[in-house]
């Protein structure tokens, strides 16, 4: 074969137009993009560009997964490392009892934030830290992006007096969210001992500000399992007019006294919303507020045999409440009280009062226990991103 023939057979290189490169790269994983930064200066600049970061986040948002925070040495609370385990949606749906495998890529050297996840938003995870003595309690936060393997220094440090018999428990709950109106991330701290304190911290400022307290009493401060839930720039709680334990309220209150109190992270003001009209009788156990499929959901037991879930299809619009599911589960799990956690296609993931994880397929009416640890304080829905912790 002569040189001319060989030259004719050599395929010409494929050159992507400049405007297609961001589109193609935005479909890749964060781990791949971090490697591709070394291809050229222009690619490095592109992958770090805020416009591209938002484009990649938009594409990644369709690939949500579950993230559970675990400890490398669970017996040692003060010297262990923290890592996160990701449960891809496809793996959960097709093999719900798969064996856990730990990827060292997602290992954090953070040893001081082991209490719980305050929230996950746009690929960032807010970890909370807590330390107590007989005279005071200390709190702090760290922001972690597992995909980029970056962890912030301690932020939001503050201290309160420890004059309670429960000084070894945190006196504040923390929620993490995104304020779209100012393109900032905020952390909300609400007290658990009825003093009415509500504080907010904007990342970058690192200063806590006291804001107006709740217009009505959130049930989460009376009953710790019902914490606030983040959705679309708001934090939401179930609330009532009366400040009593639910064991008292269920015998002396009416359903008309229930409402949702919602804090807008942008305006830092409250709104109140009514519960669905079909909720017309006090349930034996306290209802739960949550988020399913990017909608606010309200769930409760009307009796010991059924479990009902309502969804607010348009946030803040009372007329948009629809009954999403009514589950009769007594034949399979007569002693379980469940809380809905995540919603994948035709399958709902629930957590039982015994700490077990359950799959419910409503099309086939199949209930299946799964071999996955889904805790309340250390599990969140997650989407990987290039968003900077700074």
C-alpha positions in Angstrom: 0.0 0.0 0.0 1.5 3.4 -1.0 1.6 6.4 1.3 -1.1 8.2 -0.6 -3.6 5.2 -0.2 -2.8 5.0 3.5 -3.4 8.7 3.9 -6.8 8.3 2.2 -7.9 5.6 4.7 -7.0 7.6 7.8 -10.3 8.9 9.3 -10.4 12.6 9.8 -10.7 13.8 13.4 -14.2 14.7 14.7 -14.4 18.3 15.8 -17.3 19.3 17.9 -18.6 22.9 17.4 -17.8 25.1 20.4 -21.5 25.5 21.2 -22.0 21.7 21.5 -19.1 21.1 23.9 -21.0 22.4 27.0 -24.1 20.4 26.0 -22.1 17.1 25.8 -20.0 17.7 28.9 -23.1 18.6 31.0 -24.3 15.0 30.6 -21.2 13.5 32.3 -20.7 12.7 36.0 -18.9 15.1 38.3 -16.1 12.6 38.7 -15.5 12.5 35.0 -15.6 16.3 34.6 -13.0 16.7 37.3 -10.7 14.5 35.3 -11.4 16.4 32.1 -10.3 19.7 33.5 -6.8 18.8 32.6 -7.6 18.4 28.9 -7.1 22.1 28.2 -7.2 25.5 29.8 -10.5 26.2 27.9 -12.1 23.1 29.3 -10.9 23.8 32.8 -12.4 27.3 32.5 -15.7 25.9 31.1 -16.2 23.3 33.8 -15.7 26.0 36.5 -17.9 28.5 34.8 -21.1 29.3 36.9 -23.3 29.1 33.8 -22.0 25.6 33.0 -22.3 24.5 36.7 -26.0 25.5 36.6 -26.5 23.7 33.3 -24.9 20.5 34.7 -27.1 20.8 37.8 -30.2 21.0 35.7 -29.3 17.8 33.8 -28.3 16.0 37.0 -31.6 16.9 38.7 -33.3 14.2 36.7 -31.0 11.6 38.3 -31.8 11.9 41.9 -30.6 9.2 44.3 -30.6 8.4 48.0 -27.7 9.3 50.2 -27.0 7.9 53.6 -24.4 9.2 56.0 -22.5 6.5 57.8 -19.5 6.2 60.1 -16.4 4.1 59.4 -16.2 3.1 63.1 -19.8 3.4 64.5 -18.6 2.5 68.1 -16.4 5.6 68.3 -18.4 8.8 68.2 -15.5 11.3 68.5 -12.7 9.9 66.3 -14.4 8.2 63.3 -14.5 9.3 59.7 -17.8 9.9 57.8 -18.6 8.6 54.4 -21.8 8.6 52.3 -23.3 5.7 50.5 -25.3 6.4 47.4 -28.3 4.2 46.3 -28.9 4.8 42.6 -32.5 4.8 41.7 -32.2 2.0 39.1 -30.4 -0.2 41.5 -33.0 0.3 44.2 -35.9 -0.5 41.9 -34.4 -3.6 40.3 -32.5 -5.1 43.2 -33.7 -3.5 46.4 -31.8 -5.9 48.6 -28.4 -5.4 47.0 -25.3 -5.6 49.2 -23.8 -2.3 50.4 -20.5 -1.3 48.9 -18.5 1.6 50.2 -16.7 3.9 47.7 -13.7 5.5 49.3 -14.2 8.4 46.9 -17.0 9.7 49.1 -15.0 9.4 52.4 -14.8 12.6 54.4 -12.1 13.3 57.0 -14.7 15.3 59.0 -14.8 13.8 62.5 -16.8 16.5 64.3 -20.1 16.5 62.3 -21.7 13.2 63.1 -25.1 14.2 64.5 -27.3 14.4 61.4 -27.8 15.9 58.0 -29.5 19.3 58.2 -30.4 19.0 54.5 -29.2 18.5 51.0 -29.7 21.0 48.2 -28.1 21.2 44.7 -25.5 18.7 45.6 -24.4 20.4 48.8 -24.9 18.6 52.1 -25.1 20.5 55.4 -23.7 18.5 58.3 -24.3 19.5 61.9 -21.9 19.2 64.8 -22.7 19.2 68.5 -20.8 19.1 71.8 -22.0 19.5 75.4 -20.7 20.0 78.9 -22.7 20.4 82.1 -22.8 24.2 81.6 -23.2 24.7 77.9 -23.9 23.2 74.5 -21.9 24.1 71.3 -23.2 23.8 67.7 -21.5 24.2 64.3 -22.0 23.3 60.7 -19.9 22.1 57.7 -20.9 22.2 54.0 -19.9 19.2 52.1 -20.0 18.4 48.3 -19.2 14.6 48.2 -19.0 14.7 44.4 -16.2 17.2 44.3 -14.7 16.0 47.6 -14.7 19.5 49.1 -15.6 20.3 52.7 -15.9 23.7 54.2 -14.3 24.8 57.5 -16.6 25.0 60.5 -19.2 27.7 60.2 -22.1 29.0 62.2 -20.6 28.3 65.5 -22.7 29.3 68.6 -23.2 28.2 72.2 -26.2 28.1 74.5 -26.5 27.4 78.2 -27.1 23.8 79.3 -29.5 24.1 82.2 -31.9 21.3 81.1 -32.0 17.7 82.3 -31.5 16.8 78.6 -28.3 18.8 78.1 -26.8 15.9 76.1 -29.4 16.5 73.4 -29.2 19.4 71.0 -31.6 22.2 71.8 -31.8 23.2 68.1 -32.9 21.6 64.9 -31.3 22.7 61.7 -32.7 22.9 58.1 -30.7 23.7 55.0 -32.1 25.3 51.8 -31.6 27.5 48.8 -33.0 31.0 48.3 -33.5 31.4 44.6 -34.3 35.1 44.8 -30.8 35.9 46.0 -28.9 32.8 44.8 -27.8 32.1 48.3 -27.9 29.1 50.7 -29.4 29.5 54.1 -29.5 27.4 57.3 -32.4 27.7 59.7 -32.0 26.9 63.5 -35.2 26.4 65.5 -35.2 25.6 69.2 -36.8 22.4 70.6 -37.6 23.7 74.0 -40.4 26.2 73.3 -38.5 29.4 73.9 -39.5 30.6 70.5 -36.1 31.3 69.1 -35.7 31.1 65.3 -32.3 31.9 63.8 -31.1 32.1 60.2 -27.6 32.1 58.7 -26.7 33.0 55.1 -23.7 31.1 53.8 -20.9 33.6 53.2 -22.0 35.9 56.0 -21.5 33.3 58.8 -23.6 35.4 61.1 -26.8 34.1 62.8 -29.7 36.5 62.8 -32.8 36.2 65.0 -36.0 36.4 62.9 -39.7 36.5 63.8 -40.9 33.4 65.7 -43.7 31.1 64.5 -47.2 32.5 64.3 -48.5 29.2 65.5 -46.9 26.3 67.4 -45.2 23.8 65.1 -45.9 20.2 66.1 -42.2 19.4 65.5 -41.4 21.2 68.8 -43.8 19.0 70.7 -43.1 15.7 68.9 -39.6 15.3 67.5 -40.4 13.0 64.7 -42.3 15.7 62.8 -39.5 18.0 61.8 -39.6 20.8 59.2 -39.3 19.8 55.5 -37.6 21.8 52.8 -39.3 22.4 49.4 -38.6 25.0 46.8 -37.1 27.8 48.9 -39.5 27.1 51.9 -39.4 25.2 55.2 -42.7 23.7 56.3 -44.1 22.3 59.5 -47.4 20.9 60.8 -48.8 23.2 63.4 -51.7 23.7 65.7 -53.2 26.5 67.9 -52.5 24.6 71.1 -49.2 23.9 72.7 -49.8 20.4 74.1 -48.5 16.9 73.3 -50.4 15.1 70.6 -51.5 12.5 73.1 -53.6 15.3 74.7 -54.5 17.1 71.5 -56.0 14.0 69.8 -58.7 13.8 72.5 -59.4 17.6 72.9 -58.6 19.3 69.6 -60.3 19.2 66.1 -58.9 18.8 62.6 -59.8 22.5 61.9 -57.0 23.5 64.3 -54.3 21.9 62.1 -52.5 23.9 59.5 -49.2 24.1 57.7 -46.9 26.9 58.7 -44.3 27.8 55.9 -41.3 30.0 56.2 -40.2 31.6 52.9 -36.3 31.7 52.9 -36.3 34.6 50.6 -38.6 37.0 52.4 -38.0 35.3 55.8 -41.8 35.6 56.5 -44.4 33.0 57.3 -47.5 31.7 55.4 -50.2 29.4 56.6 -52.0 26.7 54.5 -54.9 24.5 55.3 -54.9 20.8 55.1 -57.0 18.8 52.6 -60.8 18.8 53.0 -60.8 15.0 53.1 -58.9 15.1 56.4 -61.9 15.3 58.6 -61.3 13.3 61.7 -58.5 13.4 64.4 -56.2 10.4 63.7 -55.0 8.2 66.5 -51.4 9.1 65.8 -49.8 12.3 64.8 -49.8 13.1 61.0 -46.6 13.6 59.1 -45.5 16.3 56.6 -43.1 15.3 53.9 -42.0 15.8 50.3 -42.7 13.3 47.5 -42.0 13.9 43.8 -41.3 17.6 44.4 -44.7 18.1 46.1 -45.6 18.7 49.7 -47.3 15.6 51.1 -49.4 15.0 54.2 -49.9 11.5 55.5 -51.8 9.9 58.5 -53.5 6.9 59.8 -57.3 7.3 59.9 -57.4 4.0 61.6 -55.1 1.1 62.4 -55.6 -0.6 59.1 -55.1 2.1 56.5 -52.5 4.7 55.6 -53.4 7.8 53.5 -51.2 10.2 51.6 -52.3 13.5 50.2 -50.2 15.7 47.8 -50.4 19.4 47.2 -49.8 19.5 43.5 -49.3 23.2 43.3 -47.5 24.5 46.4 -49.6 26.9 48.4 -52.8 26.3 46.5 -55.5 24.7 48.7 -57.6 23.5 45.8 -54.6 21.4 44.4 -54.7 18.9 47.3 -55.4 15.4 45.9 -55.4 12.0 47.6 -52.3 10.3 46.3 -52.5 6.9 47.9 -54.5 4.9 50.4 -52.6 1.8 51.6 -54.3 -1.1 53.3 -51.3 -2.9 54.8 -52.7 -4.8 57.8 -52.4 -8.2 56.1 -48.7 -7.8 55.7 -47.5 -5.5 58.4 -50.1 -5.2 61.2 -47.8 -3.5 63.7 -46.0 -1.1 61.4 -46.4 2.6 61.5 -44.7 4.0 58.4 -43.5 7.4 57.1 -43.2 8.0 53.4 -39.6 9.0 52.4 -39.0 8.8 48.7 -41.0 8.3 45.5 -39.6 6.5 42.5 -41.8 6.0 39.4 -44.5 3.5 40.7 -42.7 2.6 43.9 -42.8 4.3 47.3 -40.0 3.9 49.9 -41.2 4.1 53.5 -39.6 3.8 56.9 -41.3 1.9 59.6 -41.4 2.8 63.3 -39.1 -0.2 63.9 -36.5 1.4 61.6 -37.1 -1.0 58.7 -37.1 0.2 55.1 -40.1 -0.9 52.9 -40.9 -0.8 49.2 -44.5 -0.4 48.2 -45.5 -0.9 44.6 -49.0 0.5 44.3 -49.6 -0.9 40.8 -49.0 -4.5 41.9 -49.9 -3.8 45.5 -46.7 -5.4 46.7 -45.0 -4.6 50.0 -41.4 -5.7 50.3 -38.8 -5.1 53.1 -35.5 -4.0 51.8 -31.9 -4.5 53.1 -31.1 -0.8 53.0 -30.5 1.4 56.1 -32.6 4.5 55.7 -32.4 6.5 58.8 -34.3 9.7 59.6 -31.4 11.9 60.6 -28.7 10.8 58.2 -30.5 10.1 54.9 -31.5 12.6 52.2 -32.4 12.6 48.5 -29.3 13.8 46.6 -28.2 15.0 43.2 -24.5 15.3 42.4 -23.3 18.7 41.2 -20.3 20.9 40.7 -21.7 23.6 43.0 -18.9 25.1 45.1 -19.1 25.0 48.9 -17.8 28.5 48.9 
